[in-house]
Amino acid sequence: MTGESFASRVQSLRESWIERRQVKGMASVHDFDSQFRLLLTLHGWAEQCVADIHEVYGPDMDATVSPEPQPNGRSAAFNVVIAGSHSVTFSLSERRRMGGSHWFTAVSVASAGPGGGVVAAGPERRNGQWTRGRLEEVLLSVMGAYERSIADSEPGGWADEVRARGA
C-alpha cells in the first residue's frame, strides 16, 4: 500500500487539533483585538502558502502577499494576489449591534476578465471557524480560477473544445 504512513497521519491529526484549539480562542471572541490576532495568523499562513505556490510553480509565478496588516481599525486587511488578476482579500469588518460592536474576519475573492467579479468567501457562521485548511481551500480555488483562465485563453485549448461541443 502506498501513501502516508500512519505516524504521519497521526502527527497531522495532532497538529490540526492543536491549531484548532489555538485559533478557537481568537475566533470565538469578537472584539477587535482577538479578530486582529486571527487576521495576523491568517496572514502568516498565507505567506507560507505563497511560498508553497512558488515552490511548485517556480520563481516566475507572480504570487504575492501584501504586508502584514496594521491595527488601524477599519482598514486592517491584506491581499493574496495570483498572476496580477486573481486575488483574495482578508479584512476585519465591524457589525454594530445593540450593546456594542461585533468584529469578524471577512474574505472576498476577485478575478479580472470576462465573468470575473468579487464574491464573499466565508467561512459562514454555520461552517465553523477559520483554520489553515480553510484558508488553503480558498487559495486553491483561486489557483483553479487562474489555471482555468489560462486554458480559456489558449487557442484550440480546453475552452474551445467545450464551446465547440455546445455550439
C-alpha positions as a Markdown table, in Angstrom:
| # | Residue | x | y | z |
|---|---|---|---|---|
| 1 | Met | 0.0 | 0.0 | 0.0 |
| 2 | Thr | 1.3 | 3.5 | -0.9 |
| 3 | Gly | 0.6 | 6.8 | 0.8 |
| 4 | Glu | 1.3 | 8.5 | 4.0 |
| 5 | Ser | 2.5 | 6.4 | 6.9 |
| 6 | Phe | 0.2 | 6.0 | 9.9 |
| 7 | Ala | 2.7 | 8.0 | 12.1 |
| 8 | Ser | 2.5 | 10.9 | 9.6 |
| 9 | Arg | -1.3 | 10.8 | 9.7 |
| 10 | Val | -1.3 | 10.8 | 13.5 |
| 11 | Gln | 1.1 | 13.7 | 13.5 |
| 12 | Ser | -1.2 | 15.7 | 11.1 |
| 13 | Leu | -4.2 | 14.9 | 13.2 |
| 14 | Arg | -2.4 | 16.1 | 16.3 |
| 15 | Glu | -1.2 | 19.3 | 14.7 |
| 16 | Ser | -4.6 | 20.1 | 13.2 |
| 17 | Trp | -6.3 | 19.8 | 16.7 |
| 18 | Ile | -3.6 | 22.0 | 18.3 |
| 19 | Glu | -4.2 | 24.6 | 15.6 |
| 20 | Arg | -8.0 | 24.4 | 16.1 |
| 21 | Arg | -7.6 | 25.0 | 19.9 |
| 22 | Gln | -5.2 | 27.9 | 19.3 |
| 23 | Val | -7.5 | 29.6 | 16.7 |
| 24 | Lys | -10.7 | 28.9 | 18.7 |
| 25 | Gly | -9.6 | 31.3 | 21.4 |
| 26 | Met | -9.3 | 34.1 | 18.9 |
| 27 | Ala | -12.1 | 33.2 | 16.5 |
| 28 | Ser | -14.8 | 32.8 | 19.2 |
| 29 | Val | -14.2 | 36.3 | 20.7 |
| 30 | His | -15.5 | 39.1 | 18.5 |
| 31 | Asp | -13.6 | 42.1 | 19.9 |
| 32 | Phe | -11.2 | 43.9 | 17.6 |
| 33 | Asp | -8.0 | 42.7 | 19.3 |
| 34 | Ser | -9.0 | 39.0 | 19.1 |
| 35 | Gln | -10.1 | 39.2 | 15.5 |
| 36 | Phe | -6.9 | 41.2 | 14.6 |
| 37 | Arg | -4.8 | 38.4 | 16.1 |
| 38 | Leu | -6.7 | 36.0 | 13.9 |
| 39 | Leu | -6.1 | 38.2 | 10.9 |
| 40 | Leu | -2.3 | 38.1 | 11.7 |
| 41 | Thr | -2.5 | 34.3 | 12.0 |
| 42 | Leu | -4.2 | 34.1 | 8.6 |
| 43 | His | -1.5 | 36.4 | 7.1 |
| 44 | Gly | 1.3 | 34.1 | 8.4 |
| 45 | Trp | -0.5 | 31.0 | 6.9 |
| 46 | Ala | -1.0 | 32.9 | 3.6 |
| 47 | Glu | 2.7 | 33.7 | 3.5 |
| 48 | Gln | 3.5 | 30.0 | 3.9 |
| 49 | Cys | 1.0 | 29.1 | 1.2 |
| 50 | Val | 2.5 | 31.6 | -1.3 |
| 51 | Ala | 5.9 | 30.1 | -0.6 |
| 52 | Asp | 4.5 | 26.7 | -1.4 |
| 53 | Ile | 3.0 | 28.1 | -4.6 |
| 54 | His | 6.4 | 29.4 | -5.6 |
| 55 | Glu | 7.9 | 26.0 | -4.8 |
| 56 | Val | 5.5 | 24.2 | -7.1 |
| 57 | Tyr | 5.2 | 26.7 | -9.9 |
| 58 | Gly | 8.7 | 28.2 | -9.7 |
| 59 | Pro | 10.0 | 31.7 | -9.0 |
| 60 | Asp | 8.4 | 33.1 | -12.2 |
| 61 | Met | 4.9 | 32.6 | -10.8 |
| 62 | Asp | 3.5 | 36.0 | -9.8 |
| 63 | Ala | 2.1 | 35.2 | -6.4 |
| 64 | Thr | 2.3 | 37.8 | -3.6 |
| 65 | Val | 1.0 | 38.6 | -0.1 |
| 66 | Ser | 0.7 | 42.2 | 0.9 |
| 67 | Pro | 2.5 | 43.4 | 4.0 |
| 68 | Glu | 1.2 | 42.4 | 7.4 |
| 69 | Pro | -1.9 | 44.3 | 8.4 |
| 70 | Gln | -1.7 | 47.1 | 10.9 |
| 71 | Pro | -4.2 | 47.6 | 13.7 |
| 72 | Asn | -5.6 | 50.8 | 12.4 |
| 73 | Gly | -9.2 | 49.9 | 12.6 |
| 74 | Arg | -11.5 | 49.6 | 9.6 |
| 75 | Ser | -8.7 | 49.2 | 7.1 |
| 76 | Ala | -6.9 | 46.3 | 8.7 |
| 77 | Ala | -6.5 | 43.9 | 5.8 |
| 78 | Phe | -4.2 | 42.0 | 3.5 |
| 79 | Asn | -4.3 | 40.6 | 0.0 |
| 80 | Val | -3.0 | 37.5 | -1.8 |
| 81 | Val | -2.7 | 38.1 | -5.5 |
| 82 | Ile | -2.1 | 35.5 | -8.1 |
| 83 | Ala | -0.8 | 36.4 | -11.6 |
| 84 | Gly | -2.0 | 40.0 | -11.1 |
| 85 | Ser | -5.6 | 39.2 | -11.9 |
| 86 | His | -6.9 | 36.8 | -9.2 |
| 87 | Ser | -6.9 | 38.0 | -5.6 |
| 88 | Val | -8.2 | 37.2 | -2.1 |
| 89 | Thr | -8.7 | 39.9 | 0.5 |
| 90 | Phe | -8.8 | 39.2 | 4.2 |
| 91 | Ser | -10.1 | 42.1 | 6.2 |
| 92 | Leu | -11.6 | 43.0 | 9.5 |
| 93 | Ser | -15.2 | 44.1 | 9.4 |
| 94 | Glu | -17.4 | 45.6 | 12.1 |
| 95 | Arg | -21.1 | 44.9 | 12.7 |
| 96 | Arg | -22.8 | 47.2 | 15.0 |
| 97 | Arg | -25.3 | 45.6 | 17.3 |
| 98 | Met | -27.3 | 46.6 | 20.2 |
| 99 | Gly | -24.9 | 46.6 | 23.1 |
| 100 | Gly | -21.7 | 47.2 | 21.1 |
| 101 | Ser | -19.6 | 46.2 | 18.1 |
| 102 | His | -19.0 | 42.8 | 16.8 |
| 103 | Trp | -15.8 | 42.3 | 14.7 |
| 104 | Phe | -15.2 | 39.4 | 12.3 |
| 105 | Thr | -12.8 | 38.4 | 9.6 |
| 106 | Ala | -14.3 | 38.9 | 6.1 |
| 107 | Val | -12.9 | 37.4 | 3.0 |
| 108 | Ser | -13.6 | 38.2 | -0.6 |
| 109 | Val | -12.3 | 36.6 | -3.8 |
| 110 | Ala | -11.9 | 38.7 | -7.0 |
| 111 | Ser | -10.8 | 37.9 | -10.6 |
| 112 | Ala | -10.5 | 40.0 | -13.6 |
| 113 | Gly | -11.7 | 39.3 | -17.1 |
| 114 | Pro | -15.0 | 38.0 | -18.5 |
| 115 | Gly | -17.1 | 36.6 | -15.9 |
| 116 | Gly | -14.9 | 38.0 | -13.2 |
| 117 | Gly | -16.1 | 39.8 | -10.1 |
| 118 | Val | -15.9 | 39.9 | -6.4 |
| 119 | Val | -17.6 | 37.4 | -4.1 |
| 120 | Ala | -17.6 | 36.7 | -0.4 |
| 121 | Ala | -15.7 | 33.6 | 0.6 |
| 122 | Gly | -16.7 | 32.9 | 4.3 |
| 123 | Pro | -16.4 | 31.0 | 6.4 |
| 124 | Glu | -20.0 | 31.5 | 7.3 |
| 125 | Arg | -21.1 | 31.0 | 10.9 |
| 126 | Arg | -22.7 | 27.7 | 10.2 |
| 127 | Asn | -19.5 | 26.4 | 8.6 |
| 128 | Gly | -17.3 | 27.0 | 11.6 |
| 129 | Gln | -14.1 | 28.9 | 12.2 |
| 130 | Trp | -11.1 | 29.7 | 10.1 |
| 131 | Thr | -8.3 | 27.0 | 10.0 |
| 132 | Arg | -5.3 | 26.8 | 7.9 |
| 133 | Gly | -7.1 | 24.1 | 5.8 |
| 134 | Arg | -10.0 | 26.5 | 5.1 |
| 135 | Leu | -7.5 | 29.2 | 4.1 |
| 136 | Glu | -5.7 | 26.7 | 1.8 |
| 137 | Glu | -9.1 | 25.7 | 0.2 |
| 138 | Val | -9.8 | 29.4 | -0.6 |
| 139 | Leu | -6.4 | 29.8 | -2.2 |
| 140 | Leu | -6.7 | 26.6 | -4.1 |
| 141 | Ser | -10.0 | 27.8 | -5.6 |
| 142 | Val | -8.2 | 31.0 | -6.7 |
| 143 | Met | -5.4 | 28.9 | -8.2 |
| 144 | Gly | -8.0 | 26.8 | -10.0 |
| 145 | Ala | -9.6 | 30.0 | -11.4 |
| 146 | Tyr | -6.1 | 31.1 | -12.6 |
| 147 | Glu | -5.5 | 27.7 | -14.3 |
| 148 | Arg | -8.9 | 27.9 | -16.0 |
| 149 | Ser | -8.1 | 31.4 | -17.2 |
| 150 | Ile | -5.0 | 30.1 | -18.9 |
| 151 | Ala | -7.0 | 27.2 | -20.5 |
| 152 | Asp | -9.6 | 29.7 | -21.7 |
| 153 | Ser | -7.0 | 31.9 | -23.3 |
| 154 | Glu | -5.2 | 29.2 | -25.3 |
| 155 | Pro | -6.4 | 28.8 | -28.9 |
| 156 | Gly | -7.6 | 25.3 | -29.6 |
| 157 | Gly | -7.4 | 24.6 | -25.9 |
| 158 | Trp | -9.8 | 23.1 | -23.5 |
| 159 | Ala | -12.2 | 26.0 | -23.5 |
| 160 | Asp | -12.6 | 25.9 | -27.3 |
| 161 | Glu | -13.4 | 22.2 | -27.2 |
| 162 | Val | -16.1 | 22.8 | -24.6 |
| 163 | Arg | -17.5 | 25.7 | -26.6 |
| 164 | Ala | -17.4 | 23.6 | -29.8 |
| 165 | Arg | -19.5 | 20.8 | -28.3 |
| 166 | Gly | -22.1 | 23.3 | -27.1 |
| 167 | Ala | -22.3 | 25.3 | -30.4 |
